[in-house]
């Protein structure tokens, strides 16, 4: 009787337990048609369209519940987008910082001292000014050598003072380390040979000394460790790199001035060497190894007492670290996305129970198991995809405001957006299959009798 009434455009008296979604009017299934077979005279495309409309109608009927269901996916996707953007931003910041130091720069640092096969925890091998001279004189694949003596010291200007790094170096420091002069000039070789008390200050030092502009401090006197120096130049800012300290917080003085007046030693902190080109960096490193082993009188088979690192080494090491950091953040954020998927499965199971009579009516009107399965699966996927889109917008907003107001380096890639959307759709399919199969397996007669 229910089928005959439906054919006349109405549904026989069926008490409603929950708000029912209008079902598409389908032709009755002829007797003998196996369950799951296509209905005659109705194309698969039309059936699919009807199923999609019914699924979307069910979502529209329960707007608040649909929104709350999507909220878990929205938060999960937003967390993934924001965390991946933070990790990528950190990696790009590291890459930019290393590139700003020069891709052909090779750094030599003192190595560990070994005594009877045991490494000393306190003492390190010495790199001296003589090592720098040997590299400069005998190096074949060496374009420039820039040694550094360093010491933390107090700098005073007027009533202001700051604790900063004093670096004794050679006049080629700006060329080797890719710095620009904001005002004044770099000290000369004559200043170095005469051990003149002249200084070139970094941008952060000017700010700490309350100097408004670089030009204002040129030819002014400052005190370094109680000794008077004349400022002859100021470096242009490079920007702070968290993994490397602040490259603008330093004061440069001539190498011999630092050796005899400030540091009191010729032991270098680092020795920077410039390769002629990126393709010759490996030859430069081999050249350095040969010359320094000879200078340090190391026997064949004996370990180097110095360490050589190129910018590519730093880039690879820090790149691996930040990539692992990104994966960790994304993994933590993905847990919330899985929790959102479980919430969707729970709500869909509740929906199947509430709409048992509706499912019975649809099956009585000719809907197949495939139609019912597809309807509930589409509902779950649509909820997850809509939540994914909302999460992308929310995550993008978080990344934008974090970069704008917190000054964090954030970078959103199209790949992470596509991955988050695809993952959210996958969550919809994964957690929507069980409720959809449960709905499709209901017996139409028992469903119509459900109270």
GINOR-V695665 format. One record per backbone hydrogen bond with DSSP energy under -1.0 kcal/mol. CO is the residue of the C=O (numbers start at 0). NH is the residue of the N-H. Records with the same first field share a line. If there is no record, write none. Layout:
CO: NH / NH
This chain:
0: 4
1: 5
2: 6
4: 9
5: 8
29: 32
33: 36
38: 41
42: 46
43: 47
44: 48
45: 49
46: 50
47: 51
48: 52
49: 53
50: 54
51: 55
52: 56
53: 57
54: 58
55: 59
56: 60
57: 61
61: 65
62: 66
63: 67
64: 68
65: 69
66: 70
69: 73
70: 74
71: 75
72: 76
73: 77
74: 78
75: 79
76: 80
77: 81
78: 82
79: 83
80: 84
81: 85
82: 86
83: 87
84: 88 / 410
85: 89
86: 90
87: 91
88: 92
89: 93
90: 94
91: 95
92: 96
93: 97
94: 98
95: 99
98: 101
101: 104
103: 274
104: 310
105: 272
106: 308
107: 270
108: 306
110: 124
112: 119
114: 117
117: 114
122: 112
126: 267
127: 131
128: 132
129: 133
130: 134
131: 135
132: 136
133: 137
134: 138
143: 273
145: 271
147: 268 / 269
148: 167
150: 165
152: 163
153: 224
154: 161
155: 222
156: 159
159: 156
161: 154
163: 152
164: 250
165: 150
166: 252
167: 148
168: 254
169: 172
171: 175
172: 176
173: 178
179: 235
182: 233
187: 191
188: 192
189: 193
190: 195
191: 194
195: 197
196: 229
198: 231 / 232
199: 251
200: 234
201: 205
202: 206
203: 207
204: 208
205: 210
206: 209
213: 216
216: 219
219: 230
221: 228
222: 155
223: 226
226: 223
228: 221
229: 198
230: 218
231: 184
232: 200
233: 181 / 182
240: 243
244: 240
245: 248
247: 249
249: 201
250: 166
251: 199
252: 168
253: 257
254: 258
255: 259
256: 260
257: 262
269: 147
270: 107
271: 145
272: 105
273: 142 / 143
277: 280
279: 283
280: 284
281: 285
282: 286
283: 287
284: 288
285: 289
286: 290
287: 291
288: 292
289: 293
290: 294
291: 295
292: 297
298: 301
304: 110
306: 108
308: 106
309: 313
310: 314
311: 315
312: 316
313: 317
314: 318
315: 319
316: 320
317: 321
318: 322
319: 323
320: 324
321: 325
322: 326
323: 327
324: 328
325: 329
326: 330
327: 331
328: 332
329: 333
333: 337
334: 338
335: 339
336: 340
337: 341
338: 342
339: 343
340: 344
341: 345
342: 346
343: 347
344: 348
345: 349
346: 350
347: 351
348: 352
349: 353
350: 354
352: 355
354: 358
355: 359
356: 360
357: 361
358: 362
359: 363
360: 364
361: 366
362: 365
367: 371
368: 372
369: 373
370: 374
371: 375
372: 376
373: 377
374: 378
375: 379
376: 380
377: 381
378: 382
379: 383
380: 384
381: 385
382: 386
383: 387
384: 388
385: 389
386: 390
387: 391
388: 392
389: 393
390: 394
391: 395
392: 396
393: 397
394: 398
395: 399
396: 400
397: 401
398: 402
399: 403
400: 404
401: 407
412: 416
413: 417
414: 418
415: 419
416: 420
417: 421
418: 422
419: 423
420: 424
421: 425
422: 426
423: 427
424: 428
425: 429
426: 430
428: 432
431: 435
432: 436
433: 437
434: 438
435: 439
436: 440
438: 441
442: 446
443: 447
444: 448
